[in-house]
Amino acid sequence: MDQVKIGKFIANMRKKQGLSQKQLAERIDVTDKTISKWETGNRLPDASLLLRLSQELKIDVNELLAGEEFLSVEFSSEEYVRKSESNLVNLVDEINENEKRRKGTGIGTIAGALCLALAFLGLLGSTLPRGRYIDLLDLPTLLWLTGAKFLILSVGGWFRDYLNAWKLCLPKTDLTEKRMKSSLLAVRYAGALSLSLGGLISSVSLFSLLFYGNEHVSIGSALAQIVLTIFYTTVAETAYVILGFRMKRLMGERRSE
């Protein structure tokens, strides 16, 4: 299916109807950026929009998929049916190809994340004595960071939206656009809280180290707490950034449909 040809055809028929990109977008409930992507050949209209788009452009779906007008004098009924079948086959092939690309992206993401995780564990194993990964678990600091964050999110009324954001990582989970926007804000809020709380705990540990080191506070323990706090904060912030990008992509895909 020739996306460029279809895009030029959509642009020509839109202009023929005297519509701007914004006007056409409003009539079929998409954004003008989506119309622009169609007309430049960067994207095909979603299957659910083909009928509405064809009606607004005063053409039929078969003409839209072919990227050209069919005049009744040019084609017999048999030829028209053959073209319809050909366009339908091309559309199904396009849908299947897009589905394969999505699956390939998911497999690549999982494989890449797994390789990085194994590399990270290998790095820790080579630096920690006898692979003592348990030393990375500073439970009090972890509980302080997590508990304070959850408490503030709950008091602020963001905890439900925060949980909804993580639910999007599960298969067959969907949210309304309004709920997704709220969840995205909750993720950003949680990221800001992680940085603030991490900075606060690190500052307290550094203060204890500078003023009470060797007397009441072990220098090694204080340094370990500072490093682990930075580590926990970095991991959490990275997760929130990735989750935020995923949600933005889902919102963009939904608007383009």
C-alpha positions as CSV (number, residue, x, y, z in Angstrom):
1,M,0.0,0.0,0.0
2,D,1.5,3.3,-1.2
3,Q,1.3,5.6,1.8
4,V,2.7,8.6,-0.1
5,K,0.2,8.2,-2.9
6,I,-2.7,7.8,-0.4
7,G,-1.4,10.9,1.6
8,K,-1.3,13.1,-1.6
9,F,-4.8,11.9,-2.5
10,I,-6.2,12.8,0.9
11,A,-4.6,16.2,0.6
12,N,-6.1,16.8,-2.9
13,M,-9.5,15.6,-1.9
14,R,-9.5,17.7,1.3
15,K,-8.6,20.8,-0.7
16,K,-11.3,19.9,-3.3
17,Q,-13.8,20.0,-0.5
18,G,-12.5,23.4,0.6
19,L,-11.4,22.1,4.0
20,S,-8.3,23.0,6.0
21,Q,-6.4,20.3,7.9
22,K,-7.8,21.7,11.2
23,Q,-11.4,21.6,9.9
24,L,-11.1,18.0,8.6
25,A,-9.5,17.0,11.9
26,E,-12.4,18.5,13.9
27,R,-14.9,16.6,11.8
28,I,-13.4,13.2,12.4
29,D,-12.2,13.9,16.0
30,V,-8.4,13.8,15.4
31,T,-5.7,16.4,15.6
32,D,-4.5,18.5,12.7
33,K,-1.0,16.9,13.3
34,T,-2.6,13.5,12.5
35,I,-4.0,14.8,9.2
36,S,-0.5,16.2,8.4
37,K,1.1,12.8,9.0
38,W,-1.4,11.2,6.7
39,E,-0.9,13.7,3.9
40,T,2.8,13.5,4.1
41,G,2.8,9.7,3.9
42,N,4.2,9.2,7.3
43,R,1.2,7.3,8.6
44,L,-1.9,5.6,7.3
45,P,-5.4,6.4,8.8
46,D,-6.5,3.9,11.4
47,A,-9.0,1.4,10.1
48,S,-11.7,2.7,12.4
49,L,-11.5,6.1,10.7
50,L,-11.6,5.1,7.1
51,L,-15.4,5.3,6.7
52,R,-15.7,8.7,8.4
53,L,-12.7,10.1,6.5
54,S,-14.1,8.8,3.2
55,Q,-17.5,10.4,3.9
56,E,-15.9,13.8,4.6
57,L,-13.9,13.7,1.5
58,K,-16.9,12.5,-0.6
59,I,-15.2,9.4,-1.8
60,D,-15.6,5.7,-1.0
61,V,-13.2,3.6,1.1
62,N,-12.0,1.7,-1.9
63,E,-10.8,5.0,-3.6
64,L,-9.2,6.1,-0.3
65,L,-7.2,2.9,0.0
66,A,-6.2,3.0,-3.7
67,G,-5.2,6.7,-3.5
68,E,-7.2,7.6,-6.6
69,E,-10.7,8.3,-7.8
70,F,-12.6,5.6,-9.7
71,L,-14.8,6.9,-12.4
72,S,-17.7,4.7,-13.3
73,V,-16.8,4.9,-17.0
74,E,-13.3,3.5,-16.4
75,F,-14.2,0.3,-14.5
76,S,-16.7,-2.4,-14.9
77,S,-18.3,-3.8,-11.8
78,E,-16.0,-6.9,-12.0
79,E,-12.9,-4.6,-12.2
80,Y,-14.2,-2.6,-9.3
81,V,-14.6,-5.7,-7.2
82,R,-11.1,-6.9,-8.0
83,K,-9.7,-3.5,-7.0
84,S,-11.7,-3.6,-3.7
85,E,-10.3,-7.1,-3.0
86,S,-6.8,-6.0,-3.7
87,N,-7.1,-3.0,-1.5
88,L,-8.5,-5.1,1.3
89,V,-5.7,-7.6,1.0
90,N,-3.1,-4.8,1.1
91,L,-4.8,-3.3,4.2
92,V,-4.7,-6.6,6.0
93,D,-1.1,-7.0,5.1
94,E,-0.3,-3.5,6.4
95,I,-2.1,-4.3,9.7
96,N,-0.2,-7.6,10.1
97,E,3.1,-5.9,9.4
98,N,2.4,-3.2,12.0
99,E,1.6,-5.9,14.5
100,K,4.8,-7.7,13.8
101,R,6.8,-4.5,14.3
102,R,5.1,-4.0,17.6
103,K,5.9,-7.5,18.7
104,G,9.5,-7.1,17.5
105,T,9.8,-3.9,19.6
106,G,8.6,-5.6,22.7
107,I,11.0,-8.6,22.3
108,G,13.9,-6.2,21.7
109,T,13.0,-4.2,24.7
110,I,12.8,-7.3,27.0
111,A,16.1,-8.7,25.5
112,G,17.9,-5.4,26.0
113,A,16.7,-4.9,29.5
114,L,17.6,-8.5,30.4
115,C,21.2,-8.0,29.0
116,L,21.6,-4.8,31.0
117,A,20.3,-6.4,34.2
118,L,22.7,-9.3,33.8
119,A,25.6,-7.0,33.1
120,F,24.7,-4.9,36.2
121,L,24.6,-8.0,38.4
122,G,27.9,-9.1,36.9
123,L,29.5,-5.8,37.7
124,L,28.2,-5.9,41.3
125,G,29.4,-9.5,41.7
126,S,32.9,-8.5,40.7
127,T,33.0,-5.5,43.1
128,L,31.2,-6.8,46.2
129,P,33.0,-9.3,48.4
130,R,31.9,-12.8,47.6
131,G,28.9,-11.4,45.7
132,R,27.1,-10.1,48.8
133,Y,24.2,-8.5,47.1
134,I,22.4,-8.2,50.4
135,D,24.7,-5.3,51.2
136,L,22.8,-3.3,48.7
137,L,19.6,-3.6,50.7
138,D,19.6,-0.7,53.2
139,L,16.1,-1.5,54.4
140,P,15.6,1.6,56.7
141,T,16.6,4.0,53.9
142,L,14.4,2.1,51.4
143,L,11.4,2.2,53.7
144,W,11.9,5.9,54.4
145,L,12.0,6.7,50.7
146,T,9.1,4.5,49.8
147,G,6.9,5.2,52.9
148,A,7.3,8.9,52.7
149,K,6.6,9.0,49.0
150,F,3.4,6.9,49.3
151,L,2.2,8.9,52.3
152,I,2.6,12.2,50.4
153,L,1.0,10.8,47.3
154,S,-2.0,9.5,49.4
155,V,-2.4,12.8,51.2
156,G,-2.3,14.7,47.9
157,G,-4.9,12.4,46.3
158,W,-2.5,11.1,43.7
159,F,-2.0,7.5,44.9
160,R,-4.8,6.0,42.8
161,D,-3.5,7.7,39.6
162,Y,0.0,6.5,40.5
163,L,-1.1,2.9,40.7
164,N,-3.1,3.3,37.4
165,A,0.1,4.4,35.7
166,W,1.9,1.2,36.7
167,K,-1.2,-0.9,35.6
168,L,-0.5,0.3,32.1
169,C,2.6,-2.0,32.1
170,L,0.2,-5.0,32.3
171,P,-1.3,-6.5,29.2
172,K,-4.8,-5.6,28.2
173,T,-5.0,-2.6,30.6
174,D,-6.5,0.6,29.3
175,L,-7.4,4.0,30.7
176,T,-9.5,6.9,29.6
177,E,-7.6,9.9,28.2
178,K,-8.6,12.0,31.3
179,R,-7.4,9.2,33.7
180,M,-4.2,8.8,31.7
181,K,-3.4,12.5,31.9
182,S,-3.9,12.4,35.7
183,S,-1.7,9.3,35.9
184,L,1.0,11.0,33.9
185,L,0.9,13.9,36.4
186,A,1.1,11.5,39.3
187,V,4.2,9.8,37.8
188,R,5.9,13.2,37.4
189,Y,4.9,14.1,41.0
190,A,6.3,10.8,42.2
191,G,9.6,11.5,40.3
192,A,9.9,14.9,41.9
193,L,9.2,13.4,45.4
194,S,11.9,10.8,44.8
195,L,14.5,13.4,44.0
196,S,13.4,15.6,47.0
197,L,13.3,12.8,49.5
198,G,16.6,11.3,48.2
199,G,18.3,14.7,48.5
200,L,16.9,15.2,52.0
201,I,18.0,11.8,53.4
202,S,21.5,12.2,51.7
203,S,21.8,15.7,53.3
204,V,20.9,14.3,56.8
205,S,23.5,11.5,56.4
206,L,26.1,13.9,55.2
207,F,25.4,16.3,58.1
208,S,25.7,13.4,60.6
209,L,29.0,12.3,58.9
210,L,30.5,15.8,59.1
211,F,29.5,16.7,62.6
212,Y,29.3,13.4,64.4
213,G,31.6,11.1,62.5
214,N,33.7,8.8,64.6
215,E,31.8,9.8,67.7
216,H,28.3,8.6,67.3
217,V,28.1,7.8,63.6
218,S,30.2,5.3,61.7
219,I,31.9,6.9,58.7
220,G,31.5,3.8,56.6
221,S,27.8,3.4,57.5
222,A,27.0,7.1,56.7
223,L,28.8,7.0,53.4
224,A,27.1,3.7,52.5
225,Q,23.7,5.3,53.3
226,I,24.5,8.3,51.1
227,V,25.6,6.2,48.2
228,L,22.6,3.8,48.5
229,T,20.2,6.6,48.8
230,I,21.5,8.1,45.6
231,F,21.3,4.6,44.0
232,Y,17.7,4.1,45.0
233,T,16.7,7.6,43.9
234,T,18.4,7.1,40.5
235,V,16.7,3.7,39.9
236,A,13.3,5.2,40.8
237,E,13.7,8.3,38.7
238,T,14.8,6.2,35.7
239,A,11.7,4.0,36.1
240,Y,9.5,7.1,36.2
241,V,11.1,8.6,33.1
242,I,10.6,5.4,31.2
243,L,7.0,5.0,32.4
244,G,6.3,8.7,31.5
245,F,7.6,8.2,28.0
246,R,5.5,5.1,27.6
247,M,2.4,6.9,28.7
248,K,3.1,9.8,26.3
249,R,3.5,7.4,23.4
250,L,0.2,5.7,24.3
251,M,-1.6,9.1,24.5
252,G,-0.1,10.1,21.1
253,E,-1.2,6.8,19.5
254,R,-4.7,7.3,20.9
255,R,-5.0,10.8,19.6
256,S,-3.9,9.7,16.1
257,E,-6.6,7.1,15.9
